[in-house]
């Protein structure tokens, strides 16, 4: 998976989930995939994380999910690609 395709895949997931929450602008912050008024207590079992795991064939634990939550898209794609290499 090249970086351009990976970015497009992640952006599609991001865009799909951020649209569910009216107040979340297209700021490219990963946290916008969840409600910013009522963020989940646990991220690792949420639909956005599940979709990322499926798209990239990786497993994301809670610690990594929290890190990804605090990243922007560019940072997150680098983190995801790093995780993909490690988990091969």
N, C-alpha and C positions, 0 to 999 in steps of 0.2 A: 504494500500500500504506500503510494508516494504521498509526500506532504500536502500537495494540493488537493488530492482526493480525500485525504484524511481530514483536512480543514473543512472541506465541503460537507463531508459526512457529519462532523461534529456540529457545524453551523446548522445543518438541517434539524438535528436533534434539539439544539439550543432554541432555534426559532419555533419549532413545534411546541415546546414546553413553555417558553416565555409568553407566548400568545394567550395562554390560559389565564394569565394574571394581568388584568387591565392596567394597573399602575406601573408595570415593569417596562421601561423603555428599551429600545434596542441599543443598550450601552455596551454590549459585548462582555458583560460581567456574568460569569456562570451562575451566580446566585439568583439571577433573574429567572431561572428555570423553576424556581419554587416561589411560593408566596413570600413576599418580603414583610407582610404584616403578620403572618403566622408561619414562620419557617418550621420545618419538621424537626423533631427532637433527634431523630436518627436519619441520616442521609443515605446510608448504604442500601436500604431496601426500598428506595423510592423509584418511581417509574423513570425519571431522567437518568439515574445511575444505571438502572437495568438496561435502558436503551443504549447507553455508552458501552456497557459491558458486552452486549450482543453485537453491536456494530464493529467493535474492535477486538473481539474475542479475548477479553481480559477479565480478571476479577478485581474488583475494587473493594477494599475493606473500609471500615468507617474512618480511620485516620486519613487514608488517601482521599476519600470522598469529601472530608472536611477541607483538605488542601485544595481540591479541585473547586469546591464551592467558592472559595475565596480568590480564585484566579479569573483573569479575563480569557477570552477564547484562545488567543495566541499562546499564553502561558499553559493553558489546559491542554492544547494539542501537543505541545512539547512534552508535557508530563505523561500524557496518555501514550505517546509513541515510545517514550522511555520505558514505561511499564510494559508495553507490548514486547519490547526487546528482552527485558528481564524475565518475563513469564513464558517465553518460548521454550 
